[in-house]
Amino acid sequence: MQDQLLRNRFAEQLPTSVPSKRTHNNLQEKSKFYKPLPCTHFFGVLCLIVVVFTLVIIIEKQLPAGLKIANEANHPDSFIAERAYRVLRNLTKIGPRTAGSFENEVLAVNILKQEIEGIMKEANDHHVIEMDVQRASGAFNLEFLDGMTNVYQDMQNVVVKVGSRIASPHSLLINCHFDSVVDSPGASDDGASCAVMLEILRVLSKSNRILRHNVIFLFNGGEENFMPASHGFITQHRWAKEVRVFINLEACGAGGREVLFQAGPNHPWILETYSEEVPYPYASSLAQEIFQSGVIPGDTDYRIFRDFGNLSGLDFAWSSNGYVYHTKFDTIEQIPLGSLQRTGDNILALARGMAQGHYIADVDRYKQGNLVFFDFLGAFVVRWTMPIADMINIVSVIFSIYTIYENAKKVQYTDDIKEKQYLRKLLGCTLTALISWILSVFATVIIAALLTAFGRTMSWYARPLWAFFLYVIPTLLVCMATVLLHAKLFNSDLDVSPWAKFQIYYDAYQVIWTVVLFFGILLRIRSSFIAWTWTFFAALGNILKSKLYGRFRDSKWLLLHISVMGLPFVQCFYLMIGALYLFIPIMGRAGAGSHAEFLIAIMVSSLFSMLFSFVVPLVLLVRGVERIFSCLVGLFWISLALLILTPSGFPYSGEPGHLAPQRFMIAVRSVL
């Protein structure tokens, strides 16, 4: 029926005389141009998206094999994870190590001293190693929550300095803390960092490589009670004045990959060294802006070194498996050997790169503003300074506007749409796209309310896959339905092909991301690189498709679209999955009430509606779209029925390999 209508339409436009062979060929090509694709193409795109999701999650969980002591001879000058694991086991056997307790002030300090003394005995003669146990008292103001003054007395620090026989007045500081919260053995927070640092100290001290600058290892005895020990070191210790840059090791989860979530301030050479030296990069200025915004409750010693030592540095933390963070389940069993190996390899390579480099000798000379940085699937780091980022973003905005303007001029020849008509339709499609995002969030909030009414909240807590069925699928459905409904309105004053409608929607989403990028430039938002990826590749896709498929489009055009927009899609999902793995466990300690369900619903819907920006318009290109909706709606209802009618959505887990305990916040007040 559709083909017959197309033939009738073109017959009206043809002259009454018998068409030539050339005219007949043009008619066939034009029919091909107007003909939509079968719905199997869209199902293929959805399957490809699922494959991409799976591969990115696998990459996110990938860890190197942990080296064993038995194989040490085959890996000289290498980090040995098994030895670090043994140190961690000894440290966690003590149990909870709260600041001021016998376990922290005596037992933990003795273990550290014994390990360090053993390392000093085996050290290469090329190195000079000194150890000092500091007791510090003092006070400082801290801009945390509503502001506070922290007063401390006799906080202990175990400090080690390793350098060459040729003394250097410049040092790299590597910091961790060996105390823990009450009732937690603190394996990940922060015993594992202590074990990693001791093994790095052993490798550096036994190496034949002579250090150009000193490396100071600070094992501080009080971080959990608002970081007094690091303040005592950086303001009072005799070695503090020679520190030029620092590395801080922390944890808000157990195992997984350590993320570089704070860098600077200023000094882009620090990140340059990181990107050149570490074998397994994982870094993002998006994570830095999220953490510094206060959305995630907490702080690290990074703030102390930055604010009271006027230093620049790097802040690392394990962020996976936050379920056991600050609980009695934060045990050594939660930390894979591969996590220790990965962190050890990275920090060892980074420490060597900094200690052997020339930057530390004159850090003020290389002070060049803040940084924009992110890694691509853990393979390499993209980084640039803010001035360069501004230039790249501004050029991309201009490039995007140019391609949209060119489309507006070209459509009057390819699709019989006047330029003013195109711009008017472009504005309408842009508003529709924004409305679809709002409606998708509204729909997921309704679903969250329904789950709350049935007492089936937080099913995604122990099993994040539930969030896909409950919130991602409805988000895609609502966005597609909104676009399809609006597309039907075109027929009232404009009769164009599905491909023309798709192109206008494509440009509409490009307009949205261009505007977001523009405001990111004005507000100096370093995570604007996300908007940049969408804006630049959308504009690039417009240029390529215009040159290669200027008028007649088919499945090959679709492959080009997927190829160009696949890169920002993969990168953004990679960032999103890291954010979700961080925030979902936090919901377990977000307090009483059902607001966690609504927060995750809004977060997931907002993120995925933006992720599907250039996927949603593809629904305009296919016929039999009702099949797509039927499958997705059916999948959603089956998932919802399983969740409500079966216990499969129980939010918590006591499985040893996958702990997700229920957490309560209890305040006890005694009236004397």
BAGUKOL-197115 format. One line per field, with one value per residue (C-alpha): residue in one letter; z, y negated, x negated. Coordinates in steps of 0.05 Angstrom, whole numbers. Example, Ala and Ser with C-alpha at 12.3 -4.5 7.8 and 13.67 -1.06 7.14 Angstrom:
<tornus>
aa: a / s;
Z: 156 / 143;
Y: 90 / 21;
X: -246 / -273;
</tornus>
This chain:
<tornus>
aa: m / q / d / q / l / l / r / n / r / f / a / e / q / l / p / t / s / v / p / s / k / r / t / h / n / n / l / q / e / k / s / k / f / y / k / p / l / p / c / t / h / f / f / g / v / l / c / l / i / v / v / v / f / t / l / v / i / i / i / e / k / q / l / p / a / g / l / k / i / a / n / e / a / n / h / p / d / s / f / i / a / e / r / a / y / r / v / l / r / n / l / t / k / i / g / p / r / t / a / g / s / f / e / n / e / v / l / a / v / n / i / l / k / q / e / i / e / g / i / m / k / e / a / n / d / h / h / v / i / e / m / d / v / q / r / a / s / g / a / f / n / l / e / f / l / d / g / m / t / n / v / y / q / d / m / q / n / v / v / v / k / v / g / s / r / i / a / s / p / h / s / l / l / i / n / c / h / f / d / s / v / v / d / s / p / g / a / s / d / d / g / a / s / c / a / v / m / l / e / i / l / r / v / l / s / k / s / n / r / i / l / r / h / n / v / i / f / l / f / n / g / g / e / e / n / f / m / p / a / s / h / g / f / i / t / q / h / r / w / a / k / e / v / r / v / f / i / n / l / e / a / c / g / a / g / g / r / e / v / l / f / q / a / g / p / n / h / p / w / i / l / e / t / y / s / e / e / v / p / y / p / y / a / s / s / l / a / q / e / i / f / q / s / g / v / i / p / g / d / t / d / y / r / i / f / r / d / f / g / n / l / s / g / l / d / f / a / w / s / s / n / g / y / v / y / h / t / k / f / d / t / i / e / q / i / p / l / g / s / l / q / r / t / g / d / n / i / l / a / l / a / r / g / m / a / q / g / h / y / i / a / d / v / d / r / y / k / q / g / n / l / v / f / f / d / f / l / g / a / f / v / v / r / w / t / m / p / i / a / d / m / i / n / i / v / s / v / i / f / s / i / y / t / i / y / e / n / a / k / k / v / q / y / t / d / d / i / k / e / k / q / y / l / r / k / l / l / g / c / t / l / t / a / l / i / s / w / i / l / s / v / f / a / t / v / i / i / a / a / l / l / t / a / f / g / r / t / m / s / w / y / a / r / p / l / w / a / f / f / l / y / v / i / p / t / l / l / v / c / m / a / t / v / l / l / h / a / k / l / f / n / s / d / l / d / v / s / p / w / a / k / f / q / i / y / y / d / a / y / q / v / i / w / t / v / v / l / f / f / g / i / l / l / r / i / r / s / s / f / i / a / w / t / w / t / f / f / a / a / l / g / n / i / l / k / s / k / l / y / g / r / f / r / d / s / k / w / l / l / l / h / i / s / v / m / g / l / p / f / v / q / c / f / y / l / m / i / g / a / l / y / l / f / i / p / i / m / g / r / a / g / a / g / s / h / a / e / f / l / i / a / i / m / v / s / s / l / f / s / m / l / f / s / f / v / v / p / l / v / l / l / v / r / g / v / e / r / i / f / s / c / l / v / g / l / f / w / i / s / l / a / l / l / i / l / t / p / s / g / f / p / y / s / g / e / p / g / h / l / a / p / q / r / f / m / i / a / v / r / s / v / l;
Z: 0 / 18 / -48 / -87 / -53 / -70 / -143 / -146 / -115 / -165 / -223 / -208 / -212 / -278 / -347 / -386 / -441 / -438 / -390 / -416 / -388 / -350 / -319 / -299 / -264 / -227 / -205 / -177 / -140 / -113 / -90 / -54 / -21 / 7 / 26 / 101 / 128 / 156 / 232 / 235 / 225 / 289 / 326 / 301 / 330 / 397 / 398 / 382 / 441 / 488 / 462 / 474 / 545 / 560 / 532 / 569 / 635 / 623 / 609 / 672 / 714 / 681 / 728 / 715 / 743 / 812 / 814 / 863 / 906 / 872 / 805 / 832 / 797 / 729 / 746 / 775 / 799 / 797 / 846 / 877 / 897 / 940 / 987 / 995 / 1008 / 1066 / 1097 / 1091 / 1124 / 1184 / 1189 / 1187 / 1237 / 1290 / 1278 / 1280 / 1288 / 1311 / 1325 / 1398 / 1409 / 1430 / 1364 / 1324 / 1366 / 1386 / 1346 / 1278 / 1288 / 1309 / 1246 / 1202 / 1238 / 1233 / 1158 / 1145 / 1186 / 1147 / 1082 / 1106 / 1121 / 1050 / 1015 / 960 / 982 / 929 / 972 / 1038 / 1079 / 1142 / 1186 / 1237 / 1282 / 1293 / 1347 / 1330 / 1366 / 1337 / 1311 / 1245 / 1214 / 1162 / 1112 / 1116 / 1123 / 1161 / 1180 / 1240 / 1282 / 1292 / 1353 / 1360 / 1407 / 1400 / 1331 / 1306 / 1237 / 1212 / 1160 / 1114 / 1066 / 1012 / 969 / 938 / 967 / 930 / 973 / 939 / 971 / 933 / 950 / 926 / 982 / 979 / 1033 / 1063 / 1131 / 1175 / 1222 / 1209 / 1231 / 1291 / 1280 / 1212 / 1199 / 1145 / 1093 / 1035 / 1074 / 1080 / 1098 / 1026 / 1010 / 1067 / 1040 / 969 / 995 / 1034 / 973 / 931 / 984 / 980 / 904 / 903 / 959 / 927 / 857 / 824 / 796 / 832 / 850 / 825 / 880 / 947 / 959 / 1026 / 1049 / 1100 / 1139 / 1178 / 1240 / 1237 / 1176 / 1194 / 1248 / 1197 / 1177 / 1236 / 1225 / 1155 / 1181 / 1235 / 1184 / 1131 / 1182 / 1233 / 1206 / 1187 / 1119 / 1100 / 1072 / 1019 / 991 / 921 / 899 / 930 / 915 / 961 / 965 / 990 / 984 / 981 / 960 / 960 / 902 / 829 / 795 / 830 / 798 / 794 / 816 / 837 / 803 / 813 / 828 / 767 / 746 / 684 / 683 / 740 / 696 / 637 / 679 / 699 / 628 / 603 / 659 / 686 / 650 / 670 / 669 / 698 / 707 / 697 / 712 / 714 / 777 / 805 / 795 / 824 / 886 / 897 / 889 / 955 / 925 / 954 / 1029 / 1053 / 1043 / 1039 / 1059 / 990 / 1018 / 1076 / 1031 / 981 / 1031 / 1087 / 1047 / 985 / 944 / 881 / 872 / 853 / 892 / 879 / 908 / 898 / 882 / 865 / 915 / 960 / 995 / 1048 / 1057 / 1131 / 1154 / 1189 / 1120 / 1095 / 1101 / 1061 / 1026 / 989 / 956 / 894 / 884 / 817 / 849 / 891 / 829 / 787 / 839 / 856 / 783 / 771 / 833 / 827 / 755 / 774 / 833 / 790 / 735 / 784 / 825 / 763 / 727 / 725 / 742 / 817 / 821 / 798 / 804 / 800 / 731 / 704 / 736 / 679 / 702 / 712 / 672 / 632 / 630 / 618 / 597 / 539 / 561 / 605 / 544 / 546 / 577 / 539 / 574 / 559 / 598 / 605 / 552 / 502 / 523 / 511 / 442 / 423 / 450 / 415 / 349 / 357 / 371 / 308 / 268 / 293 / 276 / 207 / 192 / 215 / 172 / 112 / 123 / 125 / 56 / 26 / 44 / -5 / -61 / -31 / 6 / -22 / 45 / 46 / 91 / 137 / 141 / 161 / 216 / 243 / 243 / 274 / 333 / 342 / 341 / 391 / 439 / 428 / 444 / 509 / 526 / 513 / 565 / 616 / 601 / 608 / 677 / 696 / 673 / 713 / 775 / 767 / 762 / 825 / 861 / 839 / 865 / 931 / 937 / 927 / 975 / 921 / 925 / 915 / 874 / 836 / 900 / 900 / 826 / 785 / 723 / 749 / 735 / 661 / 658 / 705 / 681 / 618 / 575 / 595 / 581 / 511 / 500 / 522 / 482 / 418 / 428 / 437 / 375 / 333 / 357 / 339 / 272 / 251 / 257 / 198 / 151 / 167 / 130 / 103 / 66 / 69 / 72 / 137 / 122 / 121 / 187 / 216 / 193 / 226 / 291 / 285 / 278 / 337 / 384 / 356 / 374 / 445 / 456 / 423 / 471 / 530 / 507 / 498 / 570 / 593 / 563 / 597 / 665 / 661 / 672 / 660 / 649 / 586 / 548 / 548 / 510 / 465 / 444 / 423 / 389 / 350 / 326 / 308 / 265 / 236 / 220 / 184 / 140 / 123 / 108 / 65 / 24 / 17 / 16 / -5 / -31 / -34 / 32 / 52 / 102 / 84 / 108 / 173 / 183 / 174 / 226 / 276 / 263 / 274 / 335 / 365 / 394 / 438 / 456 / 482 / 519 / 553 / 574 / 602 / 645 / 664 / 687 / 732 / 762 / 774 / 807 / 853 / 869 / 875 / 938 / 967 / 965 / 1018 / 1068 / 1045 / 1106 / 1120 / 1072 / 1000 / 967 / 941 / 891 / 863 / 861 / 821 / 775 / 760 / 753 / 706 / 664 / 657 / 638 / 588 / 555 / 538 / 519 / 469 / 436 / 368 / 375 / 385 / 317 / 282 / 298 / 244 / 191 / 201 / 182 / 228 / 288 / 329 / 332 / 366 / 417 / 430 / 445 / 491 / 527 / 536 / 564 / 614 / 638 / 646 / 688 / 730 / 742 / 763 / 810 / 843 / 845 / 862 / 913 / 856 / 869 / 942 / 950 / 996 / 992 / 1042 / 991 / 1011 / 940 / 930 / 996 / 995 / 1068 / 1093 / 1130 / 1185 / 1212 / 1288 / 1333 / 1407 / 1456 / 1530 / 1578 / 1643;
Y: 0 / -47 / -32 / -45 / -113 / -130 / -111 / -153 / -212 / -210 / -197 / -263 / -298 / -266 / -294 / -261 / -239 / -170 / -174 / -161 / -106 / -159 / -187 / -116 / -105 / -171 / -150 / -84 / -121 / -172 / -116 / -85 / -151 / -157 / -85 / -70 / -12 / 53 / 56 / 110 / 55 / 21 / 88 / 96 / 28 / 48 / 113 / 75 / 28 / 88 / 116 / 49 / 45 / 116 / 103 / 37 / 70 / 126 / 74 / 36 / 99 / 122 / 130 / 154 / 221 / 213 / 231 / 284 / 286 / 351 / 315 / 254 / 275 / 269 / 199 / 159 / 88 / 105 / 98 / 165 / 166 / 229 / 197 / 136 / 183 / 215 / 148 / 129 / 194 / 179 / 109 / 129 / 185 / 130 / 113 / 42 / -11 / -75 / -134 / -134 / -60 / -10 / 27 / -35 / -71 / -9 / 54 / 22 / -24 / 36 / 75 / 17 / 6 / 80 / 81 / 17 / 41 / 106 / 67 / 22 / 82 / 109 / 41 / 28 / -12 / -64 / -89 / -125 / -107 / -143 / -128 / -173 / -165 / -233 / -254 / -317 / -362 / -422 / -451 / -476 / -502 / -458 / -479 / -414 / -409 / -474 / -486 / -461 / -468 / -404 / -399 / -340 / -315 / -263 / -239 / -189 / -186 / -135 / -170 / -141 / -178 / -143 / -180 / -173 / -185 / -252 / -290 / -326 / -383 / -362 / -305 / -269 / -252 / -188 / -185 / -135 / -125 / -63 / -80 / -55 / -71 / -37 / 36 / 41 / 78 / 26 / 73 / 27 / -38 / -45 / 17 / 38 / -29 / -18 / 51 / 22 / -33 / 16 / 59 / -3 / -23 / 47 / 45 / -25 / -9 / 55 / 26 / 8 / -55 / -117 / -165 / -236 / -263 / -236 / -197 / -206 / -153 / -179 / -127 / -174 / -149 / -192 / -206 / -182 / -235 / -292 / -285 / -312 / -267 / -293 / -364 / -349 / -324 / -379 / -436 / -409 / -354 / -372 / -338 / -374 / -435 / -395 / -364 / -391 / -345 / -290 / -226 / -208 / -138 / -129 / -84 / -91 / -19 / 47 / 74 / 57 / 2 / -59 / -122 / -187 / -234 / -296 / -328 / -394 / -449 / -475 / -441 / -401 / -366 / -322 / -292 / -289 / -246 / -203 / -192 / -175 / -129 / -88 / -23 / -23 / -94 / -110 / -184 / -237 / -310 / -293 / -252 / -311 / -359 / -310 / -299 / -372 / -392 / -358 / -309 / -252 / -261 / -257 / -286 / -262 / -283 / -314 / -375 / -382 / -379 / -427 / -478 / -476 / -455 / -496 / -434 / -403 / -328 / -269 / -235 / -162 / -118 / -51 / -64 / 5 / 48 / -10 / 36 / 56 / -14 / -32 / 34 / 97 / 130 / 89 / 149 / 175 / 225 / 167 / 145 / 185 / 196 / 162 / 97 / 94 / 110 / 57 / 2 / 23 / 22 / -46 / -81 / -50 / -74 / -142 / -149 / -131 / -179 / -237 / -222 / -215 / -274 / -346 / -380 / -371 / -413 / -475 / -464 / -538 / -542 / -492 / -521 / -530 / -529 / -474 / -411 / -375 / -300 / -233 / -164 / -125 / -55 / -51 / -51 / -122 / -190 / -252 / -315 / -389 / -454 / -499 / -549 / -493 / -463 / -531 / -535 / -465 / -476 / -543 / -515 / -456 / -502 / -542 / -477 / -451 / -516 / -514 / -443 / -458 / -521 / -481 / -431 / -487 / -511 / -442 / -414 / -460 / -421 / -351 / -350 / -408 / -444 / -519 / -546 / -583 / -522 / -480 / -527 / -530 / -455 / -450 / -493 / -450 / -385 / -414 / -431 / -362 / -328 / -367 / -351 / -277 / -279 / -311 / -262 / -202 / -227 / -237 / -166 / -135 / -174 / -144 / -75 / -90 / -111 / -47 / -4 / -43 / -30 / 45 / 46 / 67 / 11 / 14 / 79 / 50 / 43 / 112 / 125 / 61 / 98 / 85 / 11 / 28 / 63 / 15 / -53 / -48 / -13 / -61 / -119 / -95 / -81 / -149 / -186 / -147 / -155 / -230 / -237 / -193 / -231 / -298 / -271 / -258 / -332 / -344 / -319 / -378 / -428 / -390 / -324 / -298 / -231 / -195 / -210 / -284 / -280 / -241 / -293 / -350 / -311 / -295 / -369 / -384 / -339 / -370 / -439 / -417 / -391 / -452 / -497 / -454 / -460 / -535 / -544 / -497 / -544 / -604 / -570 / -539 / -469 / -419 / -361 / -396 / -348 / -303 / -355 / -365 / -292 / -294 / -362 / -348 / -279 / -299 / -355 / -309 / -259 / -313 / -330 / -257 / -237 / -299 / -284 / -209 / -205 / -273 / -254 / -180 / -142 / -69 / -18 / -39 / -108 / -77 / -41 / -107 / -140 / -83 / -86 / -161 / -167 / -101 / -133 / -186 / -134 / -84 / -137 / -167 / -99 / -83 / -145 / -131 / -60 / -85 / -137 / -86 / -37 / -93 / -121 / -57 / -32 / -103 / -97 / -43 / -94 / -152 / -149 / -127 / -136 / -115 / -174 / -129 / -97 / -164 / -189 / -129 / -133 / -206 / -194 / -134 / -166 / -231 / -197 / -148 / -197 / -238 / -175 / -156 / -225 / -200 / -131 / -155 / -190 / -124 / -101 / -149 / -109 / -42 / -14 / 33 / -8 / 23 / 87 / 50 / 19 / 86 / 121 / 66 / 57 / 132 / 137 / 82 / 113 / 181 / 150 / 111 / 173 / 214 / 158 / 150 / 223 / 258 / 246 / 238 / 163 / 168 / 109 / 139 / 196 / 236 / 277 / 277 / 260 / 207 / 172 / 117 / 109 / 66 / 6 / -36 / -103 / -103 / -163 / -150 / -209 / -203 / -254 / -261;
X: 0 / -57 / -93 / -28 / -20 / -92 / -81 / -18 / -54 / -110 / -63 / -29 / -96 / -118 / -100 / -43 / -92 / -124 / -184 / -253 / -298 / -337 / -273 / -252 / -319 / -312 / -242 / -269 / -324 / -276 / -229 / -287 / -302 / -231 / -224 / -232 / -273 / -245 / -238 / -291 / -342 / -320 / -320 / -391 / -409 / -378 / -417 / -481 / -467 / -459 / -525 / -559 / -531 / -557 / -626 / -634 / -613 / -664 / -718 / -699 / -708 / -773 / -833 / -904 / -928 / -960 / -1034 / -1056 / -1119 / -1139 / -1144 / -1182 / -1246 / -1211 / -1187 / -1245 / -1229 / -1155 / -1099 / -1081 / -1008 / -1013 / -1063 / -1019 / -961 / -999 / -1013 / -940 / -919 / -964 / -937 / -864 / -874 / -878 / -805 / -777 / -831 / -797 / -843 / -865 / -852 / -904 / -895 / -910 / -963 / -1003 / -987 / -979 / -1040 / -1082 / -1063 / -1081 / -1147 / -1165 / -1150 / -1190 / -1249 / -1251 / -1250 / -1306 / -1350 / -1342 / -1349 / -1400 / -1461 / -1445 / -1387 / -1382 / -1320 / -1297 / -1237 / -1204 / -1144 / -1111 / -1063 / -1025 / -976 / -939 / -874 / -846 / -782 / -750 / -697 / -657 / -581 / -565 / -638 / -676 / -739 / -779 / -823 / -870 / -925 / -980 / -960 / -1011 / -1042 / -1092 / -1135 / -1189 / -1234 / -1274 / -1324 / -1393 / -1462 / -1461 / -1411 / -1353 / -1313 / -1250 / -1203 / -1141 / -1092 / -1050 / -996 / -947 / -916 / -917 / -859 / -788 / -718 / -686 / -668 / -703 / -769 / -782 / -811 / -796 / -790 / -848 / -889 / -897 / -930 / -979 / -997 / -1005 / -1051 / -1094 / -1104 / -1121 / -1172 / -1203 / -1208 / -1239 / -1288 / -1313 / -1318 / -1384 / -1351 / -1375 / -1319 / -1328 / -1283 / -1260 / -1196 / -1162 / -1112 / -1062 / -1022 / -977 / -940 / -877 / -835 / -766 / -756 / -763 / -836 / -876 / -938 / -952 / -944 / -995 / -1045 / -1038 / -1040 / -1091 / -1136 / -1208 / -1202 / -1137 / -1173 / -1208 / -1143 / -1128 / -1071 / -1030 / -991 / -933 / -905 / -834 / -773 / -698 / -689 / -726 / -766 / -755 / -794 / -822 / -795 / -833 / -778 / -816 / -876 / -911 / -897 / -935 / -1000 / -978 / -1046 / -1019 / -965 / -1012 / -1059 / -1000 / -976 / -1046 / -1067 / -1009 / -992 / -918 / -889 / -821 / -809 / -756 / -746 / -672 / -686 / -725 / -667 / -617 / -660 / -676 / -602 / -586 / -537 / -578 / -585 / -657 / -726 / -797 / -868 / -873 / -837 / -888 / -949 / -916 / -890 / -942 / -1003 / -988 / -1005 / -979 / -970 / -927 / -871 / -855 / -800 / -770 / -697 / -669 / -631 / -612 / -563 / -616 / -645 / -650 / -619 / -643 / -643 / -701 / -747 / -805 / -760 / -726 / -791 / -814 / -888 / -880 / -858 / -921 / -962 / -929 / -935 / -1006 / -1028 / -997 / -1023 / -1092 / -1098 / -1071 / -1118 / -1178 / -1157 / -1149 / -1211 / -1255 / -1224 / -1249 / -1183 / -1188 / -1251 / -1213 / -1138 / -1120 / -1150 / -1099 / -1036 / -987 / -915 / -864 / -855 / -803 / -816 / -782 / -804 / -776 / -756 / -818 / -863 / -891 / -879 / -855 / -877 / -883 / -887 / -826 / -850 / -859 / -792 / -758 / -789 / -767 / -697 / -688 / -712 / -664 / -605 / -621 / -630 / -563 / -526 / -557 / -534 / -463 / -461 / -486 / -430 / -379 / -404 / -409 / -340 / -305 / -339 / -338 / -272 / -232 / -233 / -244 / -298 / -250 / -206 / -265 / -286 / -215 / -210 / -279 / -256 / -194 / -235 / -284 / -228 / -197 / -264 / -268 / -196 / -210 / -266 / -219 / -163 / -211 / -232 / -159 / -142 / -198 / -177 / -107 / -139 / -179 / -115 / -81 / -138 / -136 / -62 / -73 / -132 / -182 / -233 / -308 / -307 / -367 / -408 / -439 / -424 / -433 / -406 / -336 / -346 / -352 / -284 / -248 / -275 / -318 / -266 / -209 / -256 / -269 / -195 / -171 / -224 / -207 / -132 / -139 / -180 / -133 / -72 / -104 / -128 / -56 / -42 / -88 / -35 / 10 / -32 / -93 / -96 / -167 / -203 / -221 / -293 / -279 / -243 / -301 / -350 / -312 / -308 / -382 / -397 / -350 / -390 / -453 / -425 / -412 / -482 / -512 / -474 / -496 / -568 / -561 / -537 / -592 / -643 / -611 / -607 / -676 / -650 / -706 / -659 / -634 / -677 / -615 / -574 / -635 / -636 / -563 / -568 / -631 / -614 / -543 / -570 / -623 / -568 / -529 / -588 / -605 / -534 / -525 / -587 / -576 / -500 / -478 / -409 / -394 / -399 / -392 / -420 / -491 / -475 / -450 / -516 / -553 / -509 / -522 / -597 / -603 / -557 / -581 / -644 / -609 / -556 / -607 / -647 / -586 / -559 / -629 / -625 / -552 / -565 / -621 / -575 / -519 / -567 / -586 / -517 / -476 / -513 / -508 / -433 / -438 / -465 / -422 / -377 / -306 / -248 / -234 / -269 / -325 / -278 / -258 / -330 / -354 / -293 / -307 / -382 / -375 / -321 / -360 / -425 / -395 / -349 / -411 / -449 / -395 / -395 / -415 / -383 / -311 / -304 / -320 / -250 / -225 / -262 / -229 / -162 / -124 / -144 / -87 / -128 / -185 / -138 / -103 / -169 / -195 / -128 / -122 / -192 / -177 / -111 / -142 / -198 / -149 / -106 / -166 / -187 / -119 / -97 / -162 / -218 / -269 / -272 / -292 / -341 / -393 / -443 / -482 / -521 / -595 / -616 / -563 / -547 / -495 / -474 / -416 / -443 / -412 / -433 / -420 / -433 / -439 / -432 / -444 / -415 / -454;
</tornus>
